[in-house]
Amino acid sequence: MLTTHELQDRKQKFRNKSKRFIRSHDKAEQRCLQSTGSIEPGKWNEEVVRALSTRMPGGLSTITHPCKFCESVFYPCLCIGGAHRHRRVLLAPRVTREAEARRLLNEPMGNLRELMTSVDILGMDKDKLHISGPAEADRPCELPVEAFSDCQIQWREDATYVVNPQAPPVKQDLVLTKDELQKLQCVLVERDNSFTVRERWEGREVKPHEVVYRNAQEAVKDIKLQQVQTDRESYWEVCKVKDDGVASKARMVPGQRLSEISIALPDPLQLKLVRSDVNLDDIKGLRWESIKVEDMPDIPKCFSDWGSSADDAGLSFPCKLKFDLVAPGSQVIAARAGREKPKEEQEEDEGHKISLDLLEKLQKESECTIQFERAPRERITRSSAAVRHRHFKESDSEGWKDDLSLFETWLASKAMSPNHLKFVFKKLLESVRKELTEFERKKTHRFQSLLAKSIRFVDLTARRDQLTEIAATASLQQKRHHKELLAEINVIEQELELLFDQVPLFFLSDISELAGDIITSGNKMEQIVVPMPEPNAAPSRRSRSLPAATMMHVSSMKEAEESLEELMGQAMPCEERKRLQEAFKYLHKKSEEYHNKLHGRGKKLDTQSANGHGHEDGRLSFKEFEKVMLLSGVNWLASEELRVLFDSMDADGSGKLNLGELQNTAIRLSDLAGRVQTFREENKGMSAENCLLEFGQLLQMGHDLVGPQAHPLLPDSHISASSYFNERAEYGKQQMWRSRLDCIDSCWVGKPKDQDPNPWLQWQFSSCREIRAIGTKGRPDTDSWVTKFTIKYLAEELEDDEEIPADGHFKWKMYCVKGWPMQLDGNFDRNTRKDNLLEPFVASCVRIYPVEHRGLCPAMRASIYGTFRPPQRKSAEQAFELFCQDFTDVTRPIAKSIPRTKILEVQQGAKSGPDTQAG
């Protein structure tokens, strides 16, 4: 058996062997890095920390919104402890745990600070979450919010984000007794002069209520529950309620928590009485078994899966669900004595605003009505949805037009494979992030220079105004001095613009926000002490900056704001206070003007970049872009072709590519490259040129808004028709999945013309969509198909309880081209697919009206193509400007024509006939 000293000697020998030699580019220079196993983490080598930062499991969104429980800004955070050691969960690496422990305890981080510098992507909006779609494209799943949408983050629980989907708040009026009001006061928290219900109740219930389901048909698709599981608690809450259902009549709203489930014991005689309309409480001898939610391993499928059926409900009936009607997180907005008033009286009397005195008065009443308001919440997990943060300058793409332009520019003609594209954009993003990292070390100096020049500008303008007032009686020396002041003011403005070109855009945005806060909060300026230069100093011919010792040493705009709030000890003189406020006001004005001038600057910044400026601004000029492309191996493209690639990414036309533009283009190109690869695999017999042409046409059509049978994007209940042949299910009655394009054995078949003179097939969407194409097929088992058809649509979005207008209602609009109703070509056989490209229009409901058909009855399979997010509507000024252009240009067509792209020119040149091109 080894002694302690022998064990220590063996460990020391092992440590000596674990030394690693890293050779630099200079072969004569070698460095030895000691293994970090026994070294204090704060003293780890900088290169070791940077190498570990490249292997973070969170990817580009490793630094995100702070966790609600552990306050860590990293993903994975510090919530998961030793209890989950043997579970398959994502754990935070040791370097993250060590760095966060020191940061949260305000201890010196040492070289671990390099982790934050290397991983953090500056300029990303950490308070908003962008949902790109399902986490796995091969396995589509139902998301609580629409894809390609931005949601405001309320808080984060490890891998789960609680977001606000930009929906109106849910209001609820509850009548509480004296005891229930007393229980409510125990769970209220006063925040910002308002009362909010606590999130954690610790088993307390204010107003319990039961929802009774007699059979499985009542329970299916009536109420949906979602599990909320954290390290501190686990519960089930309501996330969706069906209109006019059992739960809706019981006043159930999203956010209410489930406490227990009661199931009737199997008694054949008693259960026979339950099937009638007899009240369950009146049935004597009916016994119930209560089950706590904490003791249930999983919730029944009929309440957790909205797509379940009555056969697989996973629960015996009848059953009772016990909820608390007061939802956690609700805000008390009004209260009044007595019961709830009728709706007509409620509009006149909105109640009384909540206060402590009002709650004390209401306790003397036997009953009172409390009005609650709760912002909608949805829970997004990283395992179910593809989420990321967006750059503050990352603008929304214009849908299919931008995708088609990127496809033509990058994929169709530049001979770059998907893997090469990923490598190129990886180098571009690394170049920008390297500049941002270098800028972090000089951020304080840049802020000092900008503020110093702003203060100097205020002094010079004050001096200039004094000389302007005495211009009539000024001496020759004063007039000469006035010209020198004007020249120096002009120099300062030019120097400020040059400084703006050398800093990232997010830094300018932070400066503008900080200056705006200081301008609006004039009362704080009375106590701020900031050393200033002498106001009567003689102006020099060159603009001078203040010494670094007299300025605030800050590392970020947040620290600058905190330091301004901390510097409150002495009263600042009125003149100096006004002087500093004017300097921030000028800085705010110039930063706003710079942002506005960026649009359309084009090639003006290339000369400055070529002279050596702008290497720390976090933006790529064309010269820098050209250099990175050459280093990435793209050496077969001329300068003109590289300029086309550069302009395709420069969304704001500023002549420089910021991180938001690069990130947006990289994500969209990655998605396009994957779709091209999948399309090639599905069409192996097609040549490469024809494959690209066909994919370009499909790209112009957009996404399938209806979906296949296996993964439907539009439920069957939202597809309907005017009639069904012989009222049989095999022709679509209550089985409209037969009308989808991938159905191979049947389709929708309407009644003959003498029974239904105006047949139609309809698709109703949950919100407005941009419609761009329609694909049709004939009947697969018989020679029957539609040869001509027209389209009508509803341009307005319908409310939840609003019915679809009748066929002849004025809200239905006919699809027209240049003001004329358009008849589209249909099919000529059973299974050949016919695609009709349309001039894009926005609609919430679309109908196809067969005009001519082969066979006794109209029969077809069809699908709608477009985008899920319609384009934003133009403002009144933009609409008036377009109207003026239409009025002045008489030759301009009424309707926009189909975009003339290179792909469509080749595609339409191969086809013949005006009807084919009109589609």
N, C-alpha and C positions, 0 to 999 in steps of 0.2 A: 504494500500500500504506500502511495506517495505522500510525502509530507507537504506542508504548506509552502515551504521554501522551494521544493522541487517543482510544485505546480506553478509558482510564480516565474521560475526560470524558464519553464516550457512556454508559458504565455509570452514572455519577453522575446524568445526565439521566434515564435510565430509572428509576433508583431514586426520583427525585423524582416521576415520573409515577405510580409504583406506590402512592402513599399513598392510603389509603382513609378516607373520612369516615363515621363512624357517629353517627347522630343518636339521642339519648336521648328519653325521653318529654317532657322539657322542651325545646321548640324553641329556646329561647335558649341552651341549653347544648350545645356540640359538642365531640367528642373526636376526635383524629387518631391513628390507629394506623399506625406505620411497618411496611412489609413485612418479614416475618421472614426474608427470604432471607439477609441479611448480618448478622443479629444473633445473638449467642451464645444457644443454646437456653435456658439457665438464666435468661435475662433476657427471655424472651418475655412478652408481656402476659398477665395472668391470664384475660382474656376470650377471647384467642386459644386458650389451652390448653383452656379449657372448651368452646369451639366445636369444637375438634378431637376432644375426648373423646366428643362425640355422634355421631361418624362412625366409631367403632371397628368393625372387621369382625367381631369376636367376639360382638357383641350384649351381652345381659345377662350372659353367662358369659365376658366378656373376661378378668377376673381369676379364675384357677382354680388348680389344684394346681401347684406349682413343677415346671418341666421338669427331667428327670433330668440332662441334659447342660449346658444353659446356665443353669439355675437361675432362669429368668425365670418370673414369675407371670402373665404376659400370654399370651393367645392371639390371633394367632400369636406365637410366641416368637422368640428370636434364633438358633435353630439354622440356619435356611435362609440361606445366604450367596450369594456371587456365582456359585457353580457352578450354581444353579438359576435364574439370571436369565432365561433364555429358556424356562423351563418354566411351565406354567399352574398355579402354586401360589400360595397365599395368603401374602403377605409382611407382615411387621410394619410399620406406618407409622413415619415418621421420629420422630414425637413419642414413640412407645413405645421405639424404639431408644435415643434420647437419654436418656429418663428411666430406663430399666433399666440403661444403662451407668453412670450416676451412682450409682444405688442399690446396684448390686453392687460398685462400687469405693469405696463409702462417701465419695463426693464430695458437696459441697453441690448440691442439686437446684434451688434457687431456686423459681421459679414453676411448674416442672414437677411439683412436689408436688401441684398442683391436679388433675393427671391421675388420680392414685390416689384422691384424695378424690371426684372426680366419677364415676369409673367403678365403683369398688368398691361392692358391695352388702353392707352390714354385716349380720351375723347369718346369712350363708350358710355351710353346712358344706362347706368346700372339700376335705375328705378323703373325701367320699362322692359317688358319681355316680348320678344317677337316669336310667334308660333309659326314655324315653317310647314308643319304638317305632322303626320305620324312619325314616330321614331324609326320605324322600319317601313320602307316603301312597299316591300313585298307583302306586308301584313297590315292592311288598312284597318284602322279602328276608329270608333266614334270619339271625337274630341268635344270637350264641353264648349269650346269657342271655335270660330271659323278659322280655317287655315289662312296664312299670310296676313295675320292681324296683330296689332300691337296692344298689349294690355298693361295697365298700371299695376305694379307690384305693391301689395299691401304688406306682406311679410313673407319670409321664407322659413321652412322647417326642413332643414337638411336638403333632400332632393326634391321637395315639394314646394311649389310656389303658389301662394294664395293671391290671386289676381282679381282685378276689377275689369270685367269684359266690356266696359263702356256702355252699360245698360242703365236704364232709369232705376232709382231705388224702389224697394218694395215697402209699401205702407200697410199698416195693420192697426185696427181699432179693437181693443179688448176691454171688456167690462170686468173689473176686479172688485172683489169684496174687501171688507176691512182687513181680514186676515191676509188675503193675497197681496194687498197693497203693502202691508208690513213686511211680507217676505220679499217683495220687489225692492224695497228700500235697502234690504240687507245685501243685495247683489248689484246695486248701482254704484258707479264710480263717476265722480265729477271731473270732467276734463274740458278745459277751454270754455267755461261757463255753460256747459251742457252735461247731461246725465246719460251715461252709456252703461248697458248691461255687461257685466264681466264675462270674459271668455271662459274662465274655469269656475264652475259652481260648486265643485266638491260634493255632488250628490243632492244639492238643494233644488227643489221644484217650486215654481211660483204658481202656475196655473196648469195642472195636469189635465189632459184630455185624451179620450180614447177614440180610435177609428176602427169600426167593425166591418169586416168583410165576411159575407155569408158564403161565398164560393170563389173558386179560382178565377172565373170570368170577371168578377168585379175587381179583383186585385191586380190582374195583368195590365200593364201600361197605365196604371192609375197614379202611382207614386213611385219615385225612384230615390233610393238611399245610396249614399256613398260613405265609405269608411274613412275616418280621420284618425290616423295612428301616429303618435309621437312617443318620445321617450317618457313623457310624464303621464299621458292618458291615451285612451283609445275609445272612440265612440262612433255612432252612426248618426248622420244628419240628413235632412231632406235636401235634395238638390233639384228636383223637378216634380211638378204637380200637374196632372191633367186637368184641363178646363172642364167644368161641369161634371166632374167625377165625384166619387165618394169622399176622397180626401179634400177636394176643393170645397165641397159643401160643409165639411167639418172645419173650415177656416184654417187649413194647413197652408203654409208658405215655406219657401226655401230658407234653410238655416235652422229650423227647429230640430231638436235632438230627440232621438228615440231612447226610452228608458227601459221598457220591457215589452215582451210579446206574450200573450195569453192564448192558449189553444184549448178548444173544447175537447173533453175526454170522449173517446169513441163509445157512444151509447146509441144503438140503432133506433130506438124509440124516440129519443130526444132529437137526434139529428134529422129524423123525418119531419119533425115539427119545424126545424130551422129552415127548411126549404120553402116554407110558406112565408107570407108577409107578416107573421107574428113577431112582435118585439122580443128580442132575445132575453131581456130582463123579465118578461112575463112568463117565460118557460120555467117551470119549477123543476128542480132536480138537475138542471144543467150545470155540470161542474167544469171548472176551468183550471188549467195548469199554467202557472206563470213562469216565465224563463227570463232571467236577467240578461241584458245585452252583454255584460262582461263575461258571462258564462258560455256564450254562443261562439263557436269557432268561426262561423261564417253566417252571413245573413241569407235568407231564402232567395232563390234565383228570381222569383217573381217580383221582388222589391229591389234587387241590385242590377238585374239585366233588363233593360227596357225592351229588348227584342225577344224575350222569352214568350212561351205560349202557355196555355192553361194546362197542357199535359205534363210539362216539366216545371211546375210551379215550385216544387221543393218544400211544400208545407201542406199540412192538413187543415181543412176548413170545417166550421167557421173559426175565425181568429180575431184577436183584438190587438191593436198596436197602441201603446201608451206613449204620448209625446208631452212635451211641455210647450205650450203655445207661445211663451216668451222666448224668442230666439236670442242666443248669446251674440253680443256685438251690436245689438239694436240700440238706437238712440231714441230717447224719450223726447218728443218734439212738442206735445201738447197734452193737456189733462183738463178734465171738467167733471163736475159732480153729476151724478145720475147716470142713466143708461144712454146708449148711443142714440143720437137723433136721426131723423130721416135725412135722406140725401139733399133734399131741397133746403132744409134748415142748416145743414152742415156748410153749404156754400156761403151762407150769410154769416154764420158764426163759426169761425175756425177754431174755437177753443181758446184756452188760456195758455200762455207760454209757461213752461215748467220752471219751478224755483223751489227752494227749501220751504219758504213760507206757504206756497200753494200745496205742497205735499203734506204739511202739518194740518192745514185746513181740511184736506180731503180725508184725513184719518178720522175725522169726526162724522163723516158721512157713511151710510151703510154700503153704498156702491158708488163707483166712479168709473169713468171711461178714460183710458190712457191710449194715446196714439203713438205708435212706434214707427220708426223708419230705419231700414237696414240696406246698406249698399250691397248689390249683388256680388257674390263671391264664387269663384271657380277655382278648383284645385288642379294644377298642372304638374305632373311629375316628369322627370327627365327620362324615365324608362318608357313612357307612353307617347311622348311628343318630342319632336325635334325643336329645341328652343335655343335661343341665343339672344345676345344684346346687340343693339344696333348703334352705329356711329351717329353722332348728332348731326352730321352732314350727309348721312346716307339717305338719299331721297327715294321715294317710291318709284318703281319702274312703271312705265306706261303699258304694262301687259305685253300682249303679243307683238306689238310693234318693236319694242326694245329687244325682245327675245329673237325675233326674226332678223333684226339688224345685227345682233351679236352672232347669230348663226351664220349669216352671210359673210361677216367680216372675219371671224376667227376660225370657224370650223369648215366652211364650204370651200374655201379657196387658199388657205394658208398652209396646208399640208402639215398640221401639227396634231399629233395623237393626243388622246385624253391624258395619258400619263405625262407627256411633255407639257401640256397646258398646266397641269397641277404643279409641275416643277417650276415653270416660269412664274406663276403667280405666287408660289412660295418664296421665290427670290425677290419678287417685287414687294411683298408684304414684309419680308425680313429687312429689306432696305429702308422702308418707311419706319419700321419699329426701331431700327438702329439709330435713325436720326432722332426719333422721339426720346430714346434713352440718353443720347448725348445732350439733348436739350434740357433734360431734367437736372443735369449738373450746373447749368447756366441759367436756370429759370429765375433765380433771385436777381442776378445781374441784369437780365432783360427787363424785369419789372422795375428795378431801380432806374434804369435808363429811360423807360417810357414815362414814369412818373416825374422824373427830374426835368425832362424836356417839356412836359405839360406845365409844370410850375414855371419854368422859364418862359414859356409862351404867355402865361397869364401876366407875368411881370412886364414883358415887352409890350403886350397889348394895352396894359394900363398906362405905361409910359407914352405909348403912341397916342392914346386918347387925350392925354394931357397936352401934348404938343399940337394936336388937331384943334383943340379949343382956342389956342392962342395963335393959330396960323396967320391971322390977319396982321398981328403985331409982332410976329416972330422975327428974330434976327437971322442973318445968313448962317451963322453957326448952328442955330436951332433947326433951320430947314435942312441943313446937311445931316444933322443928327436924326431928323425924321426919316430921311431916305435910308440911312443906315439901319434904322429900326425896321422899316418895311422889308429891306433885303434880308435881315436876320430872321424875321418872322417867316418869310418864304422859305429860308433854309431849314428852319425847324419843322415846317410842314412836310418838306421833302424827306428830311431825316426820319420823321415819324413813319412815313409810308414805307421807307426802306426797312425800318425796324419791324413793321408789321409783316413785311415779306419774309422776315427771318425767324418768325415764331409760328407755331402751329395754330390752326384755326380754333381749336378748343380752348387754347390759352387766351386768345382774344375774346372768345365768348365769356370766359370766366372774368376777365378784366371788365368787360362791359357790364356784366351782372353785378360785380362788386361796386363799380362806380355808380350804377343805378341805385343800389341799396344805400350808398353813402349820401347820394344826392337827396333821396326821398326822406332819409332819417336825419333831418337837420338838427333835431334835439340832441342826438348823440355827439354831434360835432362840437358842441360847446365844451366838452370835457376831454376831447382827444388832444394828446400832446404829441406832436411830430416835429422834430427839428427842421427848421427852414433856413434857406439862404437869406442874406440881407436884401430887403426889397429895394433899397436905394443903390444897389451895386451898379457900377457903370457897365452898360452893355458892351460886349466885345463883338468883334466882327465875325467871330465863329461861335457857334452855339456850344455852350459848355454844360456838362452834366454835373450833378451834385456829387460830393465825395461819398464813398460807400459807407463811411462811418456815420453819416448823418441820415441815412435812410433805414427803412425797416428791412431786416434780414428775414426773408420768408422763403419757404420752399414750395408753397402752393397757395392758390387763392383762398382756400379754406383757412389755412394758417394765417394768411394776411388779414382776413376778416376777424379772426379770433384775436390777433395781436392788436388790431385797431380797437376792439372792445376792451382789451385788458389795459391799454394805455389811457386809463382814466384816473388821474391823480391830481392834476393841476388844471386850473381853468385856462383855456387858450384865449389869447386876446382876440377881439372881434375881427380885426383886420387879417390876422393869420388864419383864423377859421374860415373867413370868406375866401381868402386866397386859395386855401387847400380845396375847398368845395368847388371853386371855379376850375381848378386844375382837373379834378375828377370829372367834372361836367364836360370839359373839353375832351378829355380822354375817352369818355363814353361816346361823345358825338363823333370823333374821328374813327373809332372802331366800328361804329354803325355805318359810317360812310364807306369804310374800307370793305365791309361785307357786301354792301350794295354794288360797289364798283367791281367786285370780283366777277360777276356774271358778264360774260362776253369779252373779257380782256384778251383771250386768245393767245397769240404768240408774243405779246408784249413783254412777258416775263422771261423769255428765253435768253435775252441778252444779259440780264442780271445774273441768271443762273450760270451762264457760261463764264462770267467774270469771277466766280467763286463764291457768290452769295447764296444763301438759302440752303446750306447743307445741314441745318438743324431745325428746319421749319416743318418737318414731318410731311412734306409734299414733294412729289416728283415732277420736275420739269421734263420737257421733251428730251433734252440732252441726257439727263439722268436716266430716263426711261430707255433711251436708245442704248446707253451703256449697260444697263442691267440685262436687256434683251441679248446683247452680244455675249455677255458673260454667261448667260443661260444656254448658249448654243444656238440661238436663232440668228444665223449669219447669212441666210439666203434671201432675206427680205431687204429691198431697197429702202432708202430714207422716206420716200413718198408712201410706201406701203406701211412702214412703221408709223408714219403720221396718221394714216387712216385708223390703225389700231388704237393709237393714243386718243384721237378725237372720239372714237366710239365709247371710251370710258369717261371722258371729260364731260360730265353731265351739266355742270354749271358754266362751261366755257371759259374758265378762269386761266387756262394755259398751264395748270398744275393739277396733278392727281392727288387727292387727299385719301386718307385711310378709308373713309366711308365709301368713296367711289370704287376703290380697289376691292374692298370686301364685297360690295354688292355685285360687282362684275364677276368676281371669282366664284361666288355662290351660284349665280345664275348660269355661268358657263359650265360649272361642274355638273349641275343638273341637266343641262342640255347635252353635254358629252355622254352622260350615262344613258339618256334617252336615245341618242343616236346609236350607241353601242347595242342597246336592247333591240332597236328597230332593225339593225343589220343582222342580228342573230335570228330574228323572226322571219326575215326575208333573205335567206342565204342564196337562193337562186337568182336574185336580182343583182345587176351590175352595181358597182360603187357609185357611178354617176347618177343612174336612175334612182338608186336608194336615197341619195342626197336630195334629189328633186322631189321624190315622194314625201320624204320627211319634212322638207320645207313647206309643202302644201298642208300636211297635217299640223305643222307648227302654226301656220296661219289660221287653221280652223280652231285651234285652242284645245282645251280639256273637254273630256266627255262629262257633261253635267248630269247625265242620267246614270251611267255606270252599268257594268255587266250584272248577270244574275248572282255570281258568287260574291261580289263586293259592290252592292248597289249604293250609289251616292244619293239617289232620290228614291224614297220608299215607294212601294207599289200602291199605297193608299193615295199618293199624290199624282198618280197617272190614271186618267179616266177617259171615257169616250161617250159619244152621244147615244149610241145603241150597240147591241151585241146580237149577232145572228142567232136566232132561235133561243135567245136568252140562256145560252149554255156556257159553262165555265171553260170549256176547251177553246172557245173563241174570245176569251178575255174577261168575262163577267166575274168580278171579284178575284181575278187572277191575271192582273195586268203585267205580270212579269213576262207574259208571252209576247208583249209588244216590244221587248228589248231586242237589240240587234243581234245578240249572240244566241238567241233562242233558235234551235235547229229543228224542232218538230212541229211548231205551230206559230200562230201570230194573232194579232187582233183582226177580227172580221166583223164589219158592221152589217146592218140590215140593208135590204135592197132599196133602190131609189123610191119605189112607191110607198114604202113604209117609213123611210127616213130620207127626206129630200135633201137635207143639208147635213151630212154626217161630219164629225170631227173627232180628232184625237188630241188630248190635252195633257200638258205637263205643268204642274203648279210648284214653284220653288218657294223656299222659306223666306227668301229675300230677293232683291233685284239681282239679275245676272246680265252680263254683256253677251248677247247672242251673236255668233259670227258664222255658224254653218249648221246644216242639217244633213244627216246621213239616213238613207232609206234602203229597205230591201222589200222583196215581195213575199208571197206566201210560200213556204218551203215544200208543202206536200201537194200543191195544186197550181196549175197555170193561172194564177190570179195575182195582179199587182196594180198599183196606182201609177198612171202615166203622167198626169198633170195634177198639181195641187197649189193652193194658195196658203198664206200664213196670216194669222191675226194674233195680236198680243196685247197684254195689259202693261202699260208703262209705269203705273203707280204700284207701290207696294201695299198689299192688303194687310189689314189688321188681323189679330188672332181670331176674333169672333166675326169677322166680316165675310159675307158670302160672295162667291164669284158672280159677277153680273151676268144677266141673261145674254143670249146670243146676239140680239140686236141692240144691245146697250151702247151708248155713245162712248163709253170708256174703251171699248175694243177698237184697236187701230189696225188698219190693213197695212201689210208690208208693201212699201212702194219704193220705186227707184226713179229719181228725178220727178217725183210727184205723180207717177203713174202706177196703178196696182200691178203687181208682178205675179205672173204664173210661172212656177218653177217646174223643170222637167223631173219626172219620176223614173221608174225602173222599166226595163224591157225584158226581164226574165225573173226567175224565182230568187236566186241567191247572189246575183252580182250587186255589189254595193254601189250606190250612187250618192256622191257628195256634192252639195250645193253650197258654194261660198256666198255669204250674204254681206251686205253693207251693215256693219255692226250697229245694233240697237240694244237698248236696255229694257228688260222686261222681267216681270215677276210671274207671268203666266203666258204660255205659248200654245196655240192651237194650229193644227194642220187640217185643212179642208180639202178632201179629195174632189177634184173637178172631173177628171176622166180616169177610168180604170178598166182593166180587162177582167172579165168574169162577171158573174151575177152580182157580187157584193164587193165593196171596197175592202181590201185586205193589205196590210203593210206591217213592217217592223221599222222602227225609227229611233233616232237618238238626237239630242241637242248638244251642240258644241259651243264653247265660249270660255269666258273667264268667270271665276267665282266672285271677284271684286270688281264691280263696275267702275268706270272712270269717274273722278270727282267732277261735280257739276261746276260750271263756270260761274264766276261772280257776276254781279250786275254790270260792273265796268267792262269786264271782258266780253259779255254778251252784247253790250252796246257797241263796243269796238268792232266786233265781228259783223254786227248789223250795218255799221257805217261802211265796212269794206264791201259787203254784199251790195249796198246801194250804189257805191261808186263804181264797182266793177260789174258791168252788165253781162259780160261774157262768162262770169263765174257760174258753174252749175249749181242747182238748188241742193242736190245731195252730193256728198263726197263720193268719189269713185273708189274702187278697190285699189289699195296701194300697189303701184307698179314696181315690183322688185325684179331683180335679175332672175330669180327662180321662176316667178310667174311668167316672165316674158318667154323663157325657154319652154315652160310647161304649156302656155297657151299657143305658142308657135307650133307645137307638135300636134295640137288638136285643131279641128276645123268646125266651123259652124258658129253663128252668133249666139245661139241659145246656150251653148256650152260655156262661152266666155261670160255671158250675162249672169250665169249662176255663180 
